Amino acid sequence: MNKRKLDNHEIWEKLEKGRQHKAAVGGYAGYGSPAFGKKAVNGELVNHPQEQQVIELIRRHHKSGKSLQQIANWLNQKGYKTKRGQQWQRISIKRVLDRLYGKNS
């Protein structure tokens, strides 16, 4: 048999096509850990109940007029952590709100 070795670009393309196909049929294609509020279960993204509760707290504080930094400070004071166990930062709050309201930034 004359099998040729795939180069890195070909490997990347093959993996990318597989991820795109999985995402197209509703599966979790897996680029790192799922966003805050979600978890992967058997290749599917599902809500993470405890993280969904934190998202609701973030939404409520934001709707009440608190700044991103004020929300982060409040979560940190109450002992809430990010998905990776870190303290909340302004940018982390912004990312949660952007996903919640469907913004791409």
Backbone bond lengths (Angstrom), bond angles and torsions (degrees), N, CA, C in turn:
res aa  C-N    CA-C-N  psi(-1)  N-CA   C-N-CA  omega(-1)  CA-C   N-CA-C  phi
1 M - - - 1.452 - - 1.517 109.03 -
2 N 1.292 114.32 143.36 1.458 120.12 179.73 1.523 109.15 -112.32
3 K 1.335 115.29 80.38 1.470 119.61 178.75 1.514 108.36 -91.47
4 R 1.322 116.23 128.38 1.457 118.65 176.71 1.518 109.43 -94.33
5 K 1.278 115.02 151.87 1.454 121.01 -179.22 1.533 109.01 -81.14
6 L 1.343 116.51 134.10 1.462 120.99 177.63 1.518 109.18 -76.00
7 D 1.328 116.17 139.88 1.465 118.33 174.74 1.531 109.20 -85.64
8 N 1.315 116.86 171.22 1.465 121.61 -175.93 1.523 112.63 -57.50
9 H 1.322 116.88 -39.55 1.463 120.19 -179.56 1.531 110.84 -64.23
10 E 1.321 116.55 -42.08 1.469 120.15 179.33 1.529 111.46 -65.94
11 I 1.328 115.93 -38.88 1.467 120.28 177.27 1.524 109.73 -63.19
12 W 1.335 116.42 -46.67 1.461 120.97 179.70 1.525 110.20 -58.99
13 E 1.346 117.15 -44.96 1.466 120.57 179.97 1.524 111.61 -61.74
14 K 1.320 116.66 -42.02 1.460 120.74 -179.57 1.534 110.54 -64.12
15 L 1.324 117.03 -44.94 1.460 120.85 177.53 1.521 111.45 -63.36
16 E 1.326 116.61 -42.66 1.462 121.28 -179.49 1.530 111.05 -62.25
17 K 1.322 117.08 -42.56 1.467 120.51 177.76 1.529 110.91 -62.10
18 G 1.323 116.65 -39.42 1.459 120.73 177.61 1.517 111.59 -64.23
19 R 1.331 116.81 -43.29 1.473 120.81 177.92 1.530 110.90 -63.17
20 Q 1.324 116.26 -43.59 1.463 120.43 -179.73 1.528 110.49 -62.61
21 H 1.325 116.66 -41.53 1.465 120.15 179.10 1.526 110.32 -63.70
22 K 1.333 116.42 -46.10 1.462 119.85 -179.31 1.528 110.30 -60.65
23 A 1.334 117.18 -44.02 1.459 121.01 178.98 1.531 110.60 -64.14
24 A 1.319 116.99 -37.90 1.466 120.95 -178.48 1.518 112.08 -64.70
25 V 1.316 116.82 -29.76 1.464 119.45 179.75 1.521 111.69 -97.55
26 G 1.355 116.22 12.24 1.454 120.33 172.21 1.512 116.12 96.38
27 G 1.312 118.37 4.43 1.457 120.72 179.84 1.513 112.49 -88.69
28 Y 1.325 116.02 168.67 1.454 121.75 176.52 1.518 108.30 -86.98
29 A 1.328 116.53 116.67 1.456 121.31 -175.15 1.525 112.87 -81.19
30 G 1.309 117.93 -15.64 1.451 122.25 170.72 1.504 118.00 71.23
31 Y 1.294 117.80 79.46 1.459 122.94 168.33 1.517 105.90 -111.57
32 G 1.299 118.61 83.51 1.458 120.74 -176.35 1.514 110.38 77.20
33 S 1.325 114.57 -164.01 1.459 117.98 -178.35 1.528 110.18 -76.97
34 P 1.314 116.71 150.59 1.460 119.99 178.79 1.532 111.05 -61.94
35 A 1.300 116.05 159.09 1.460 121.83 179.06 1.522 110.54 -60.07
36 F 1.329 115.68 156.76 1.454 120.62 177.71 1.524 109.03 -56.21
37 G 1.317 115.78 131.60 1.458 121.13 -178.83 1.517 113.35 102.89
38 K 1.333 116.47 -10.27 1.467 121.61 -179.60 1.523 109.76 -125.97
39 K 1.335 115.22 158.60 1.457 121.19 171.82 1.524 107.75 -145.32
40 A 1.324 115.58 155.09 1.457 121.04 178.65 1.526 108.81 -93.51
41 V 1.330 115.49 127.68 1.459 121.90 176.64 1.525 107.29 -131.10
42 N 1.318 115.92 115.43 1.472 121.21 -179.38 1.527 111.91 52.84
43 G 1.330 116.44 42.87 1.462 120.86 176.98 1.511 115.30 77.89
44 E 1.319 117.51 7.85 1.468 121.27 179.15 1.515 109.31 -121.13
45 L 1.333 117.06 145.71 1.454 121.17 175.16 1.520 109.62 -86.01
46 V 1.325 114.60 129.37 1.467 120.70 177.21 1.523 108.46 -132.48
47 N 1.323 116.28 161.46 1.457 120.24 178.28 1.521 110.90 -65.84
48 H 1.318 115.38 141.77 1.467 123.07 174.41 1.531 104.91 -99.82
49 P 1.339 118.57 106.33 1.469 121.19 -170.44 1.529 115.27 -53.46
50 Q 1.339 118.34 -46.32 1.465 119.78 -178.59 1.527 111.34 -66.34
51 E 1.323 116.84 -40.33 1.459 120.13 178.64 1.524 110.96 -68.90
52 Q 1.334 117.77 -33.65 1.457 120.59 176.39 1.530 110.56 -63.06
53 Q 1.332 116.84 -35.18 1.467 120.04 176.76 1.525 110.89 -64.89
54 V 1.327 117.54 -39.44 1.467 121.07 177.92 1.525 109.74 -66.31
55 I 1.322 117.68 -40.12 1.469 120.87 177.45 1.522 109.97 -60.05
56 E 1.319 117.09 -40.71 1.461 120.34 178.28 1.533 110.65 -64.03
57 L 1.325 117.69 -39.41 1.469 120.67 176.09 1.528 110.56 -62.32
58 I 1.334 116.30 -43.50 1.468 120.95 178.79 1.520 109.73 -60.90
59 R 1.332 116.85 -45.48 1.472 121.25 -179.62 1.523 110.66 -60.13
60 R 1.311 116.88 -46.15 1.472 120.93 -178.58 1.530 111.70 -62.78
61 H 1.323 116.14 -45.41 1.467 119.54 179.56 1.525 111.00 -64.15
62 H 1.325 116.05 -39.05 1.464 119.97 179.13 1.530 110.44 -65.09
63 K 1.331 115.92 -44.74 1.478 120.36 179.38 1.521 111.84 -63.38
64 S 1.334 117.25 -27.70 1.466 120.04 -179.96 1.526 112.27 -81.22
65 G 1.342 116.30 -1.86 1.460 119.75 174.90 1.519 115.76 100.51
66 K 1.313 117.54 3.83 1.464 119.51 179.13 1.529 109.95 -70.81
67 S 1.331 114.98 146.99 1.469 120.37 177.53 1.529 109.42 -74.84
68 L 1.310 115.35 165.10 1.456 120.21 178.26 1.527 110.65 -58.97
69 Q 1.341 116.31 -42.02 1.460 120.17 179.83 1.522 111.47 -66.34
70 Q 1.324 117.27 -39.37 1.468 120.08 177.84 1.526 111.19 -62.55
71 I 1.329 116.22 -39.15 1.467 119.96 178.32 1.525 109.87 -65.69
72 A 1.328 116.86 -45.45 1.467 120.65 178.98 1.525 110.42 -60.09
73 N 1.318 116.80 -44.82 1.469 120.69 179.47 1.525 110.99 -60.42
74 W 1.331 116.84 -44.00 1.463 121.40 -179.35 1.531 110.60 -61.91
75 L 1.350 116.62 -47.39 1.468 119.93 179.67 1.526 110.79 -60.22
76 N 1.333 116.44 -42.35 1.464 120.34 179.59 1.524 111.58 -64.67
77 Q 1.324 116.83 -40.90 1.467 120.67 178.63 1.522 111.63 -63.05
78 K 1.323 115.95 -33.48 1.468 121.07 -179.12 1.536 112.29 -85.43
79 G 1.327 117.27 -3.59 1.464 120.77 176.51 1.517 115.64 88.60
80 Y 1.328 117.89 9.51 1.464 120.30 177.06 1.522 109.47 -74.19
81 K 1.335 116.34 143.32 1.460 122.40 179.77 1.524 110.12 -122.38
82 T 1.324 115.08 159.03 1.463 120.43 174.75 1.526 108.85 -72.60
83 K 1.318 116.17 176.10 1.469 121.34 179.31 1.524 111.18 -55.25
84 R 1.315 117.24 -34.94 1.468 121.37 -178.25 1.528 113.14 -92.42
85 G 1.334 116.11 11.95 1.458 119.93 175.76 1.519 115.20 78.84
86 Q 1.331 116.09 18.65 1.461 121.31 -179.12 1.528 110.65 -98.36
87 Q 1.326 114.57 168.09 1.460 119.01 173.49 1.529 108.84 -73.83
88 W 1.321 114.92 153.42 1.457 121.21 179.08 1.518 110.47 -74.46
89 Q 1.326 114.71 142.08 1.460 123.19 175.49 1.533 107.80 -121.73
90 R 1.294 115.94 162.60 1.463 121.24 178.08 1.532 111.17 -53.12
91 I 1.350 116.94 -45.56 1.463 120.81 -177.24 1.533 111.22 -65.52
92 S 1.332 117.19 -32.72 1.473 120.05 177.81 1.520 110.54 -64.70
93 I 1.318 116.10 -41.28 1.466 121.21 177.97 1.525 109.66 -64.21
94 K 1.329 116.69 -43.42 1.471 121.14 179.29 1.526 110.75 -59.14
95 R 1.307 117.19 -43.38 1.472 120.76 -179.42 1.526 111.45 -64.14
96 V 1.320 116.61 -41.38 1.474 119.79 177.75 1.525 109.63 -62.02
97 L 1.330 117.06 -46.23 1.467 120.72 -179.35 1.526 111.42 -66.30
98 D 1.324 117.46 -39.40 1.468 119.98 177.79 1.522 111.10 -60.50
99 R 1.329 117.37 -43.60 1.472 120.04 177.86 1.530 110.25 -66.86
100 L 1.323 116.21 -40.15 1.453 120.46 -178.82 1.531 111.33 -61.92
101 Y 1.316 116.27 -40.57 1.462 120.29 -177.28 1.528 113.21 -98.84
102 G 1.338 116.72 10.02 1.462 120.70 173.02 1.505 115.88 74.95
103 K 1.327 117.80 28.70 1.464 120.30 177.00 1.515 108.87 -94.37
104 N 1.319 116.23 148.40 1.455 121.04 -177.82 1.509 113.92 -92.00
105 S 1.310 118.42 -8.23 1.464 119.27 -175.26 1.500 112.15 -80.81
